[in-house]
Amino acid sequence: MKIEVWSDYVCPFCYIGKKQLEDAIRSLKLEDNVDVVFKSYMLDATTPTDSEVAVVDSLSRKYQVTLEKAQGMIDGIVARAKEVGLAYDFSDLKEENTLKAHRLVKFAETKGKASELNELLLNRHFVGGQRIGQDEVLLTLAKEVGLDEVEVKALLASNDFADAVQADIAESREMGVQGVPFFVINRKYGISGAQPQEVFEQALQQVAEEEGSKLQMQGGTGAGVCTDDGCDL
């Protein structure tokens, strides 16, 4: 069974949704029968690579709300993450441009390290507050999963794999994806947002039992999802 996951490393619901999917796979004991492929999506490609803007300030500006209101939104996301065992910390979190992170994961995919790096990027950003748009952080994380330092430095200094990132984004647009996380199971079922574990379990069971190619939407629209305009609970 193939599961394609469109996500961005600055999307808080992408990590939550990933955790829900993984819990569903373990619950159904499908670990040896599922191939999870991570696809690139950028919520804001215009974010400066050297931005020092705090996420709370970014949310306040994007939604045109007070800092207090923006902090309330963050508190809601932190509470949601805690429900699935993730300890988010937004206290020092800055907005990030994720193009290099996506390119690096595409490179890691050629080395069989995409899954480990994908998890590490999400964890170090939302739990560790690290600057995943910066070369030195990306290099450290890449070395942590066993990638070659010389090769990674060359990659970060180039534009390699940018076409692969843009191809993923273009594919998501063609499929009508308007926000992330977005999960496609065997090109049959599409799941939008950080749905409850039970929704993933139901979809996985149905795909295992049924045949067909029509993409059907699973779950309601109330689950957490991030669009180009922002994230909603």
One Martini backbone bead per residue (centre of mass of N, CA, C, O) as a GRO file, in nm:
protein
  233
    1MET     BB    1   0.095   0.038   0.024
    2LYS     BB    2   0.047   0.375  -0.083
    3ILE     BB    3   0.163   0.683   0.078
    4GLU     BB    4   0.097   1.019   0.016
    5VAL     BB    5   0.264   1.322   0.153
    6TRP     BB    6   0.162   1.644   0.192
    7SER     BB    7   0.405   1.889   0.314
    8ASP     BB    8   0.522   2.113   0.577
    9TYR     BB    9   0.766   2.220   0.818
   10VAL     BB   10   0.556   2.476   0.915
   11CYS     BB   11   0.325   2.267   0.973
   12PRO     BB   12   0.166   2.166   1.256
   13PHE     BB   13  -0.040   1.950   1.127
   14CYS     BB   14   0.163   1.763   0.988
   15TYR     BB   15   0.273   1.626   1.244
   16ILE     BB   16   0.006   1.532   1.359
   17GLY     BB   17  -0.085   1.365   1.112
   18LYS     BB   18   0.157   1.176   1.106
   19LYS     BB   19   0.103   1.052   1.384
   20GLN     BB   20  -0.179   0.939   1.318
   21LEU     BB   21  -0.092   0.754   1.090
   22GLU     BB   22   0.117   0.584   1.246
   23ASP     BB   23  -0.083   0.479   1.458
   24ALA     BB   24  -0.266   0.333   1.255
   25ILE     BB   25  -0.057   0.139   1.138
   26ARG     BB   26   0.010   0.002   1.408
   27SER     BB   27  -0.278  -0.087   1.489
   28LEU     BB   28  -0.294  -0.267   1.204
   29LYS     BB   29  -0.020  -0.396   1.132
   30LEU     BB   30   0.130  -0.232   0.852
   31GLU     BB   31   0.440  -0.178   0.841
   32ASP     BB   32   0.511  -0.405   0.600
   33ASN     BB   33   0.265  -0.268   0.387
   34VAL     BB   34   0.391   0.032   0.389
   35ASP     BB   35   0.444   0.321   0.171
   36VAL     BB   36   0.595   0.625   0.255
   37VAL     BB   37   0.556   0.938   0.076
   38PHE     BB   38   0.714   1.247   0.048
   39LYS     BB   39   0.576   1.567  -0.021
   40SER     BB   40   0.592   1.877  -0.149
   41TYR     BB   41   0.517   2.192   0.034
   42MET     BB   42   0.449   2.553   0.014
   43LEU     BB   43   0.308   2.805   0.198
   44ASP     BB   44   0.576   3.020   0.176
   45ALA     BB   45   0.807   3.116  -0.065
   46THR     BB   46   0.858   3.433   0.043
   47THR     BB   47   1.023   3.366   0.270
   48PRO     BB   48   1.288   3.463   0.418
   49THR     BB   49   1.589   3.308   0.494
   50ASP     BB   50   1.656   3.559   0.722
   51SER     BB   51   1.434   3.549   0.916
   52GLU     BB   52   1.315   3.707   1.249
   53VAL     BB   53   1.023   3.622   1.263
   54ALA     BB   54   0.784   3.549   1.461
   55VAL     BB   55   0.516   3.349   1.460
   56VAL     BB   56   0.323   3.534   1.616
   57ASP     BB   57   0.366   3.776   1.422
   58SER     BB   58   0.285   3.635   1.162
   59LEU     BB   59  -0.007   3.569   1.248
   60SER     BB   60  -0.098   3.856   1.308
   61ARG     BB   61  -0.054   3.958   1.016
   62LYS     BB   62  -0.214   3.746   0.848
   63TYR     BB   63  -0.495   3.781   1.033
   64GLN     BB   64  -0.532   4.056   1.166
   65VAL     BB   65  -0.433   4.035   1.472
   66THR     BB   66  -0.357   4.012   1.776
   67LEU     BB   67  -0.118   3.884   1.974
   68GLU     BB   68  -0.315   3.749   2.166
   69LYS     BB   69  -0.471   3.593   1.950
   70ALA     BB   70  -0.228   3.444   1.830
   71GLN     BB   71  -0.154   3.298   2.095
   72GLY     BB   72  -0.420   3.142   2.112
   73MET     BB   73  -0.370   2.974   1.859
   74ILE     BB   74  -0.114   2.839   1.961
   75ASP     BB   75  -0.234   2.706   2.213
   76GLY     BB   76  -0.422   2.521   2.051
   77ILE     BB   77  -0.199   2.366   1.901
   78VAL     BB   78  -0.046   2.260   2.150
   79ALA     BB   79  -0.286   2.098   2.260
   80ARG     BB   80  -0.321   1.916   2.015
   81ALA     BB   81  -0.037   1.790   2.022
   82LYS     BB   82  -0.055   1.667   2.310
   83GLU     BB   83  -0.274   1.447   2.236
   84VAL     BB   84  -0.026   1.297   2.048
   85GLY     BB   85   0.266   1.348   2.203
   86LEU     BB   86   0.341   1.660   2.143
   87ALA     BB   87   0.597   1.911   2.235
   88TYR     BB   88   0.534   2.212   2.177
   89ASP     BB   89   0.753   2.513   2.094
   90PHE     BB   90   0.697   2.873   2.037
   91SER     BB   91   0.883   3.079   2.191
   92ASP     BB   92   1.134   3.076   1.943
   93LEU     BB   93   0.977   3.080   1.684
   94LYS     BB   94   1.040   3.096   1.338
   95GLU     BB   95   1.021   3.182   1.035
   96GLU     BB   96   1.040   2.974   0.728
   97ASN     BB   97   1.226   2.859   0.464
   98THR     BB   98   1.175   2.526   0.294
   99LEU     BB   99   1.335   2.456   0.036
  100LYS     BB  100   1.595   2.321   0.143
  101ALA     BB  101   1.455   2.100   0.301
  102HIS     BB  102   1.320   1.969   0.056
  103ARG     BB  103   1.577   1.915  -0.106
  104LEU     BB  104   1.713   1.737   0.109
  105VAL     BB  105   1.497   1.512   0.108
  106LYS     BB  106   1.535   1.435  -0.186
  107PHE     BB  107   1.823   1.343  -0.141
  108ALA     BB  108   1.763   1.138   0.090
  109GLU     BB  109   1.597   0.948  -0.089
  110THR     BB  110   1.856   0.841  -0.250
  111LYS     BB  111   1.960   0.719   0.055
  112GLY     BB  112   1.720   0.619   0.248
  113LYS     BB  113   1.649   0.907   0.451
  114ALA     BB  114   1.368   1.055   0.448
  115SER     BB  115   1.214   0.967   0.702
  116GLU     BB  116   1.417   1.063   0.916
  117LEU     BB  117   1.435   1.363   0.821
  118ASN     BB  118   1.141   1.440   0.836
  119GLU     BB  119   1.113   1.399   1.141
  120LEU     BB  120   1.344   1.587   1.233
  121LEU     BB  121   1.239   1.854   1.120
  122LEU     BB  122   0.973   1.864   1.277
  123ASN     BB  123   1.088   1.830   1.563
  124ARG     BB  124   1.304   2.063   1.567
  125HIS     BB  125   1.100   2.284   1.518
  126PHE     BB  126   0.847   2.229   1.726
  127VAL     BB  127   1.030   2.128   1.978
  128GLY     BB  128   1.329   2.281   1.934
  129GLY     BB  129   1.338   2.560   1.760
  130GLN     BB  130   1.476   2.531   1.492
  131ARG     BB  131   1.657   2.653   1.195
  132ILE     BB  132   1.546   2.493   0.902
  133GLY     BB  133   1.658   2.732   0.691
  134GLN     BB  134   1.949   2.667   0.780
  135ASP     BB  135   2.244   2.532   0.693
  136GLU     BB  136   2.363   2.439   0.970
  137VAL     BB  137   2.115   2.275   1.054
  138LEU     BB  138   2.085   2.091   0.808
  139LEU     BB  139   2.364   1.963   0.835
  140THR     BB  140   2.325   1.838   1.114
  141LEU     BB  141   2.078   1.661   1.042
  142ALA     BB  142   2.207   1.505   0.810
  143LYS     BB  143   2.431   1.374   0.984
  144GLU     BB  144   2.236   1.230   1.186
  145VAL     BB  145   2.126   1.035   0.934
  146GLY     BB  146   2.405   0.981   0.744
  147LEU     BB  147   2.499   1.206   0.573
  148ASP     BB  148   2.710   1.360   0.365
  149GLU     BB  149   2.876   1.650   0.412
  150VAL     BB  150   2.979   1.724   0.129
  151GLU     BB  151   2.713   1.674  -0.025
  152VAL     BB  152   2.538   1.873   0.137
  153LYS     BB  153   2.693   2.131   0.084
  154ALA     BB  154   2.655   2.120  -0.222
  155LEU     BB  155   2.351   2.127  -0.222
  156LEU     BB  156   2.304   2.399  -0.063
  157ALA     BB  157   2.478   2.560  -0.295
  158SER     BB  158   2.250   2.479  -0.474
  159ASN     BB  159   1.958   2.368  -0.697
  160ASP     BB  160   1.906   2.093  -0.623
  161PHE     BB  161   1.576   1.955  -0.647
  162ALA     BB  162   1.379   2.187  -0.724
  163ASP     BB  163   1.213   2.043  -0.944
  164ALA     BB  164   1.094   1.827  -0.754
  165VAL     BB  165   0.943   2.019  -0.573
  166GLN     BB  166   0.769   2.158  -0.796
  167ALA     BB  167   0.633   1.896  -0.892
  168ASP     BB  168   0.475   1.842  -0.634
  169ILE     BB  169   0.318   2.107  -0.631
  170ALA     BB  170   0.184   2.074  -0.908
  171GLU     BB  171   0.040   1.809  -0.840
  172SER     BB  172  -0.138   1.923  -0.614
  173ARG     BB  173  -0.294   2.121  -0.794
  174GLU     BB  174  -0.412   1.907  -0.991
  175MET     BB  175  -0.566   1.764  -0.735
  176GLY     BB  176  -0.677   2.011  -0.541
  177VAL     BB  177  -0.484   2.108  -0.335
  178GLN     BB  178  -0.527   2.353  -0.045
  179GLY     BB  179  -0.385   2.175   0.184
  180VAL     BB  180  -0.208   2.093   0.491
  181PRO     BB  181  -0.234   1.791   0.517
  182PHE     BB  182  -0.199   1.534   0.248
  183PHE     BB  183  -0.351   1.216   0.176
  184VAL     BB  184  -0.258   0.935  -0.040
  185ILE     BB  185  -0.421   0.622  -0.112
  186ASN     BB  186  -0.359   0.454  -0.387
  187ARG     BB  187  -0.510   0.675  -0.553
  188LYS     BB  188  -0.808   0.677  -0.386
  189TYR     BB  189  -0.754   0.824  -0.108
  190GLY     BB  190  -0.836   1.135   0.050
  191ILE     BB  191  -0.671   1.321   0.319
  192SER     BB  192  -0.764   1.607   0.503
  193GLY     BB  193  -0.575   1.662   0.748
  194ALA     BB  194  -0.572   1.614   1.108
  195GLN     BB  195  -0.700   1.344   1.160
  196PRO     BB  196  -0.816   1.103   1.317
  197GLN     BB  197  -0.713   0.787   1.357
  198GLU     BB  198  -0.983   0.651   1.262
  199VAL     BB  199  -0.976   0.758   0.971
  200PHE     BB  200  -0.722   0.611   0.883
  201GLU     BB  201  -0.813   0.327   0.946
  202GLN     BB  202  -1.054   0.318   0.754
  203ALA     BB  203  -0.899   0.373   0.491
  204LEU     BB  204  -0.697   0.138   0.508
  205GLN     BB  205  -0.911  -0.084   0.508
  206GLN     BB  206  -1.050  -0.013   0.238
  207VAL     BB  207  -0.802  -0.039   0.053
  208ALA     BB  208  -0.751  -0.343   0.126
  209GLU     BB  209  -1.055  -0.433   0.009
  210GLU     BB  210  -1.047  -0.253  -0.243
  211GLU     BB  211  -1.129  -0.131  -0.569
  212GLY     BB  212  -0.991   0.144  -0.746
  213SER     BB  213  -0.944   0.506  -0.867
  214LYS     BB  214  -1.122   0.680  -0.708
  215LEU     BB  215  -1.113   0.976  -0.537
  216GLN     BB  216  -1.178   0.979  -0.190
  217MET     BB  217  -1.313   1.145   0.076
  218GLN     BB  218  -1.203   1.171   0.412
  219GLY     BB  219  -1.369   1.310   0.630
  220GLY     BB  220  -1.382   1.607   0.750
  221THR     BB  221  -1.325   1.974   0.781
  222GLY     BB  222  -1.225   2.014   1.098
  223ALA     BB  223  -0.947   1.961   1.061
  224GLY     BB  224  -0.631   2.032   1.066
  225VAL     BB  225  -0.516   2.302   0.846
  226CYS     BB  226  -0.290   2.423   0.592
  227THR     BB  227  -0.263   2.711   0.409
  228ASP     BB  228  -0.150   2.982   0.239
  229ASP     BB  229  -0.317   3.166   0.466
  230GLY     BB  230  -0.311   2.933   0.690
  231CYS     BB  231  -0.415   2.813   1.013
  232ASP     BB  232  -0.663   2.570   1.124
  233LEU     BB  233  -0.862   2.411   1.374
   0.00000   0.00000   0.00000
